[in-house]
Amino acid sequence: LLLLQAHLSTLDTVSYVTRSRRSVAEDSDVKEKPIIRSLHITSDIKYRYATTLVSSRIVNPSDKAGEAVFYVILPETAFISEFLMEVKDEVYKAHVKKKDEAKTEYDEAVQAGQSAGHVVLDTRDSNQFIVTVNIEAHGKVTFNLTYEQLLARNLGVYTNTININPQQIVEDMSVTVNIEEPFPIKDLEVFELQVSNNSMTNKPNLFAIIEEKNPNHKSVVWSPTPEEQRSGDIAGISCQFVVKYDVDRKGKEQQIILVNEGYFVHFFAPENLHPLRKHVVFVLDYSYSMRGRKREQLEEAMFKILSELDSKDCFSIVNFHGYVEAWSPTSIYSSAPRPADQPVLDGSFVIEATPTNIAAAHSYLKNYTDLGSTNIMAGLRTGLQLITVGFYFWDNYKGPPQPLIVFLTDGQPNVEMTDPNTIVNLTKSLNINNCPIFSLAFGDDADFNFLRKLSLSNHAFARKIYEAADASDQLNNFYKSISSPLLSNITFTYTPDQVDYSSRTKVDFLVFFNGSEIVVAGKINNQIKAKETIGELSGLTANGPEKYPIVIDVMSIVSVTRSTKTVGHLEKMWAYLKIQQLLDEADS
C-alpha cells in the first residue's frame, strides 16, 4: 500500500503534463482569469478513518492560455493518496519526479500553450498543497485530490476539519461529510465557519443539514449559495468547516473491528477510571519577546490552569529567560549569580495544589517582571531536576504522581546552548524518569520542528498556539487534554498464534489521558470467533496495576467480500498507523 505524505521533502514535486491538440501563441497578459465553476468536497469517515475528496472544475474563458493557482490546505496528519487531473475527457494520474525535472517539463508545456499542472508542497507550511495550472484558451480542467487521515479523539470528541479556500465566489459549492461507526453516533455538532487563525467559535452552523440514516450512520451537507458566500467575504470563502462527534460505547472500553481478510483495528478508550495523581512542571518562556499581550494571555491561561488542578496534585513553576527561576511559596531558586546561601531545588518546590498555594502562584506570575534572552536548555534542565526531586519526595508514598512537563516558548534558543539537535539529545539523556514533555509553540517565531522533535523524543507531542484573541483559551484547552491521566505504562499483549507480531503497530504507551483514545492495528493469523480472547491489556491505574482481557465482541466482527471496500479501508488504516509511527520515530 503506497501513500504519499502531504509534507514531502523539498526535493520532490508532482508534475502533470498533457498534450494540446493545437499550439497557442506565446503567452501574454490574460484579461480574464480562470474561473472555478464547481468545488465539491466529500469526506467519508468510517471507523474514525476519514477519506476526503476535493474535486474542483476550473475553466479558462479567455482566448489565451492562462495560469491559475489552486491549493488545498491539508490537516497536519493527512496523507495524499491520489491526485488526478482531467483534461478533454482524459484522466491523468499524478507521478512523483525530482523538483528540477518536473519544473522543466511544466515550463516547456506552458511555453507551447499546453494544459499542464505543477504541484509544489509549501516547505514553510507543510499543510499547503499548491497546484499551479496552465489552462489552454477556453480549456477546462478538473482536479480530484484525495487525502486520508485517522481522526484522533481529543477532549471526548473526534474532529474533522475541512479547509475551504477557493479565493473566489464559486457558483456550485458543497461539502458533504458521511460518518459510519460500529456503535451509535452521539454529540454530532457542526460549527460556524472558522476564519483563518482567528478566535474559534462554538456557535452552531445554521445552514448545515444533518441527516440520520440510522443511529450508526449520519451525514452532514452544506451547500452555500453565491449570495451566502458573499455575505461572509467579498473575495470568496476562506474558512474551516468543522464537524465533531463521538460514539456511544455503551460501557465497552474496547472495540475491535475485524474483517475476514485478516486485518483488525483495536480501539481503547476507558472513561470510568479514577484519575492518577500528577506532578506538573510548567516551564515558561519569559524572554523579552513575551512582553505585552502574549504575556497577559499566558498569565490568563495559567490562572485557569492552576485553578483547575486537583487538590491531590502537585505542581512546580520554572520561568526562564537569560537565566532560570523556580518558585515555591517559601523561597525562590535562581540560576543567576547569587549569594552562597540561596536555596537549592528540594521538596519545597514540589508544591501541593491547595487553594492557598494556588493563590500564591497566581500572585507570583502576575508580578513577575524579569525579561531577557531565551535560555531554553536551562529551563528544561531545571524542569527535569524538579521531576527527579518529585520522585524522591514521593518515594515513601504508594503510587507516586504521574510526572508531566508543559514547556512553552515563543522563540528560539540564543543563550548557552543554541543548536536544537544538541538540546534535544541532551534533554533526552537527562530525562531519566521518562517524563512526557509537551511543547507549546506560541506564535510564528517559535521553531515548531524543533519543539516537535523535542516532544517526540520525550514521550509526548507539540502543539501550535496561534497569536489570536483566544490564545489563552488555546492554552487552557491544550492543558485540559492532558489534565486527567487515567492509566500509565500501558501494554497491549496479543496471543502470538492469533496475531502476526511483525504486523502490529505500536503496543506500548506511557500515559493514557481521559477523553483520548489508543488505537492498535495488525494482521490476524487465523480465523477468530466471537467472544474469543486474543490477548491482554495491562496498565497502572490509581488503584494499582490492572489487567484487562482483549475479547472479540460479536458486534464488532465485520464480514465482507472481496468486492467491498472494507478490506482496503482497514488495510489503509493499518498502513496509516504504521507510517505515522515510523515517521514519528524518524523525527525523534
N, C-alpha and C positions, 0 to 999 in steps of 0.2 A: 504494500500500500504506500503510495507516494503522495505526500502532502507538501506543498510549497509554503513555507512560513512567510507571514506578512512582512516581518522585518529581516529581509535578506541583507547580505553584506553589500557594501558599496561597489563591489566588483561585478555584481550581477544586475541584469535588467531584462525585461521581457520585451521582445520586438515582434511586431506583426507586419508583414508586407503582402499586399495583394496587387496583382497586375491590373492595370487600367486598359480598357479597350481602345481608348483614344488618348492622344497626348494633349496636354493643355499648355498654353503659352507660359512663359516664365512668370513666376509669382510676382504680384504687385499688391498694392493696398486693396483690401477687400472691404467694400462698403457695408455689406450685410454679413453679420456674424452668424455662425451656425446656431441652430435653434434646437433645444431639447423638446421633442414632441411628446415623449412619454417617459415616465420614471416609475417603475413598478418594483417594489421591494417585498419579497416574501420570505418570512423566517419560519421554518418548520422546526419545532422543538419536540424531540422525542426522548423521554427518559433523561431530561436535563441537557441533552446534546442538541445544539442549535445549528442548523444548516441554513444559511441566508443567501438568497439570490438577489442581486441588484441588477435589474435589466433596464437599459436606457436606449431610447431611439433618438438619434441626432440627425438632423438634415441640414444641408447647406443650400440656402435659397439663392446664392449668388451665381453669377456667370463665371466666376473664377474659383479656383481651389481655395479653400480656407482651412485654417488650423484652429482647432478647438481643444481646450484643456478640460478633461473630465477626471475628477478624483473622488475617491471614496475613502472616508476615514473609518478605519477598522478598529474594533476592540483590541486592547493591548495583547490579549492572549489568543487572538484568532489566527487561523491558518488559511491561506488561499488554496483552495483545492482545484479550481478551474477558472480559466478566463477564455472567453470566446468572442470573436468579432465577426459579424455577419455583414457582408457587402454583396449587393446584387444577387441575393438568394444563395450565396456561397458562404459556408461557415468555416472560419479559420481558427484553429486552436493555438493557444499560446505555447511558446517554447522558450527556454532559457538560453541566453547567449552572453558572452563576455560584453562588458559595457561598451568598449570601443567598436567592436564588430557590429553590435546592434544599432548603435548610433549612426554608423556609416551607412548601413542598409536603409535606415529611415531617411537620412538626408538625401540619398540617391533617389528614393521613391518620391519625396517631396519635390525635388528638382524636376522630375518628369511629370509632375502633376497627378501622381497616382494617389489612391487611398492607402494610407499607412497609419500604423499606430506604434507609438514608442512609449513604454511604461517605465517610469523611474520610481523607486521606492525612496521617499524622502529620508535622508540619513539623520536629519535633525529631529524628526518626529517619526518614529518607526511605524506609527499608525496611519500614515497617509500613503495611499496608493494612487500615484499620479499617472494619468494616461494622456499623452499628447497625440492628438488625432489630426491627420491631414485628410480632409474630405474633398474629393473632386467636385467640380462645378455641378450643382443640382444633385449631388450624391446623397446617399443615406447610409448610415452606419448604425448597427445595433450592437450594444455591448452587454455581455452577460458575465458578471463577476460572482463567483460563489466562494464564500468563506465559511469556516466552521469553527465552533468553539464549544467547550463544555462549560455550562453555566455553573459558577461557584455559588454556594449558599453562604450568605453573609447576613447577620442580624435576623436570621429566621426566614429569609426570602431569597429566591433566585431572581436575578435582574438581567433582562435582555435589553441592551441599549443599542438602538439603531441610529446612526448618524445620517442626516439628510442635508445635502449641501449642493443643490444644482446651480446656485448663484443666479437664477433667473426664474421667472414665473413659468410653471410647466402646466400646459393645458390638461394633460392626463397624468395624474399622480395618485399613487395609492401605496399603502403599507398594510400588509396582512401578516399577522402572527398566529400560527397554529400551534397549540400546545396539546400534547398527548402524554399521559403519565399512567403508570400501573396502578396508582392509587388516586382517589378523588382530588381534584384541584381545588385549592382554597385560597382565600385572600388575594384574588386576582385584581390588580389595580393598573390603570393606565393614567399616566400623569400628564399635566400640561406640558407643552413643548419646552424643553430646556434649551436656553440660548447660550451657546458658546460656553465659557468657563464662569459665567455669571452665577449669582446665587441660585441654588437649586430650589425648586418648588415642589410642594407635596399636594398641590391642588389637582383635582381630577380633570382629565381631558373630556370635555363635554361633547366633543364631536366624534369620538371613537365609539364604535359599536362592538359590544361583547356578545358573542353568540355561544350558547352552550349546546353542544351536540349530545353530550351525556356528561355525567359528573367527572369522567376521566379525560374528556376531550373538549376543549374550548378554543374559540378563535376570537381575535381582535382585528377589526377592519377600520382603517382611517383613510378617507379619500377627500382631501381638501380641494375645494374649487379654486379657480384662479383668484376669485374675489377674497376668499379666506386667506390665501397666500399673501395677497397684497395688504391685507389688514395687519399682518404681522411685520412685514418688512418689504418696502417697495422694490428692493433689489432681489426679492425672492427668498424662499425659506432657507435658513441656515440654523439647524437646531438638532436636538436629540429627541427621539421618540422612545420613551422608557416604559417598559412593561415589567411588573413584578408579580410573583406568585409563590405559593408554597404548596405542599401536598399534605393531605391528611394521612398521617402514618398509622392511625388507629392503634396507637400503643405499641407499634412494631418499631424497635430501634434499628433493625436491619432490614434491608430489601435486597434481594438477589435476583437479578434478571438473567435468565438462561435462554439460549437458543439451541436447537438440535444440531447446529453445525459446529458446536464446540467452544463458543465464547461465553464468558459470564462477566457481569459487572455487579459489584458489591457496594451498596450504599450504606453508610453507617452514620446515624445522627441521633444519639441519645439525648433526651431532654429532661428526664426526671431524676437526674443525679444531683447531689449537693455539690456546690462549687468548692474547688480546692482553695485553701488559703493561698495568698500570693504576697510576694515581696516585689514591688515595682520600683525600679530605679529610673527616675526621669533625668536624662542627660540633655540639657537645654542650651542652645546657642544664644549667647548674649553678646555677640560681636557687634561692631558698630553698625553694620547693615541691618540689624534687627530693630533699630530705633524707629520711633513713630508708630504708625498704625499696626505694623506687624507685631511689635512688642505688645501693644494693647490687646491684640487678638490672641496672642499666646497667653497672656495673663487671664483673659476671659475664659479661654478653654481650660486652663489649669484650675481655675476656680471651680468650674463644673466638675472636672475630672476628680479632683481631690475630695469634693463634697460627696461624690458617689462611691468612694471607697467603702468597703465593708469594714465594720468595726474590728473584725478578726484579721484584717490585712495589715501589712506594713508597707512603708514607702520611704524612699530616700530622694533627695534633690541635689543634683550636681549642675551648677552653672559653669559654662566655660566661655572664655574669650581669649585674651593673651595668656591668662593663667586659669586655674580651676578653683572653684569654691564649692564646698559641700556644707549643707546646712543641717543643724539639729536645733531643737528648742532651747538647748542649753549652751551651745557653742558653735563656732564657725571654723571649719578647716579650710586652709588656703595653701595653694602651691606656690604663691608669691613669697619672696623673701620676708620672713617674719622672725620675731624673737624665738629663741630655742624652746621656750615653754608653750608654744602653740599646740593645740590639741592634735591627737593622732586619730586616724579613722578607726573607730571601735563601735561597739554595740549601740552607743548613744545615737549614732547616725542611721540606725535601722529603727525607724520611727513608727510606733503603733498609731493606727488611724483612728484616734479618739477625736471627738469634737474640738477639744482644746488644742491638740496638736495640729489639726487641720486649719483652724483659725489662725494659729501662729504661722503656719506655712503660707497662707494667703497674704498675711501682712508682710512677710519676708519678701515674697515675689513682687508685691505691689511697690515696695520701697527700694527694690534693688536698682542701683543706678550705674554700676560699673559696666562699661562697654569697651571693646577693644578689637584686637585681631581675632583670628579663628584657629585655635589650637585643638583640633578635633581629636588627635591621639591622646592628649592629656585628659580630655573629657571622658573618652571611652575607657582609658586605663583606670581612672578613678571610679567610674561606674562599676567595672568588673571587680575592683577591690572591695567595693561595698557589697557586691553579691557574695563574695567569699566571706566577708565579715558576717553577713546574714546567715550563711551556712553554719559557721562556728557558733553564732549567737543562739541558733535554734537546735544545736546538736543534741541537747538533752530532752528535746520535746519529740513527741510522737508525730511523725509526718511533717517534716519541715515545709515551709511555704514554697509554692512554685515560683521560681525567680523569673523576672521579666525585665528587660531594659527597653525603654522607649527613648529613642535618640532622635532629636530634631535639630536640623541645621538649615540655613538659607544660603550658605555659601560654600566655599572650597577651602581646604586647609592651607594656611600660609605661615604657620609658626611651628617650630620644632620639626615635625615630620610632615612633608608635603606631598609625597608620592602616594597616590591612592592604593596601588597594589601593595606597597610596603605596609601601609596602615591596615589593610585587610589581613595580610598574613600575620602581622604581629598581634592584632586583635584576636584572631582565631587561636593563636598559641596561648594567649593569656586567658582565654575563656575555658578554664579548666573545669568549670561546673556545668558546661553545656547549656548556658543560659541563652534563650532566644533574644536576639537584638533586633527590634523592629525600628526601621529607619523611616523618617518623615522628611521629604524634600520640600521645603517651604519656598515656593516661588521659582522663577525661571533660572536664577543664578546657581541653584544647588546642582551638584553633579549627580544626577539620578542614576546613571550607570554605575558609578562608584558605590552609591548607597545600596543599590540593588545587589551588587556583588557582596558587599559587606554583610547584608542581612541573610542572603542565601548561604553564605559561608558560616553563618551562626544561627541556623535552625529557624529562620523567620523570613519575613518579606519586607519590601519597601513600598511606600505609597507617596504619591504626589499630593501636596496641599497647594491648591491654586490661590493666588492672591486675588481675593474677591471679598465681597461684603460678608460672606458666610464662612470665612476661613476658620473662625473659632468653632463653628458647628462641624466643619470637616474634621478638625482635630478631635472634637468630642465624639463624633460618630466612629472615627477610627478606634479610639480608645474603647468605646463600647463593644466593638467587635472582638477585643481580646481581654475584656474585663472579667470574664467569667470562665476560667478554665475548669473543665469537668473531669478530665482524665489526663494522665501523663504516662509516658513510657508505654505507648500502645503498640501491640504487635499482632498482626494477622498471621496465623499459622494454619496452612491448608494441608490436608492429607495428601502425601506425595503420589499415591496411586490414583488419586482423583483429579488433582490439579497439576498441570505442567509447570514445574518450578521455574524453568527458564523463561516462561512467558509472563510471569507475574509482574505487575507494576509495583511501585513502592509499597512495602508492607509494614514498615516501622515509622511511627510518628511520635514526635516528642511530646506534643500537647494537643488536646482537642478542646476547642472553645465552644461554649454554648451558642447556638444559632448558626453554626457552620456545619460542614459535612465532610466525611472522609470517603473517598472513592478508590476502590481497588478493582483491577480488571485482569483477566488472564484467559487461558485456554483450559478446557476440561479434557481430561484423558479418556474417560469412559462415560457411558450413559448414566445419568444421575436421576434418581427417583425423587418424588416429592417427599418431604419430611425427612430426607436423608441428611445426616450430619457430615459436613465436608471439612471441618476444621474447628479451630478455637481462636477466640479473640481475648487478649489479656491486656490489663492496664491497671494503673494505680488510681483509685478513687479517694474521696475524702475519708472513707471508712477503711481504707487499706486496699491491698491487691484484690482484684476481681477477675474472674474468667467467665466468658460467655461462649456457648456453643454456636457455631455457624451452621444454621439449619436451613435447608431449602424449603420454602413455603410453597404449597401447591398453587397459590395465586400468582406466584412470581415467575412460573415457567411459561415461556413464550414459544409455542410451536409454530414453525414456519416452513415454507417450501423454498426451494432454490429460486423460484420466480419472484419472491417477495424481496423487499428492500431491507428487511430487518437484519438479515445476516450481515450485509455490508455496513449497516448502521452501527451495530455493536462492535464489529471489527474496526471501524473507524474510531469509535470511542476508545477502544483499547490502544490503537495506534497513537491517537492524540495524547493519551496519558503517558505512553512510553516516550514519545518525542519531547513533550513538555518537560518531563523529569530528566531526560538526558541533557536537554538544553540548560536546565537549572544547574545540573551537576557541572556542565562545562563552564557556565558563568561564575560558579562559585570557586 
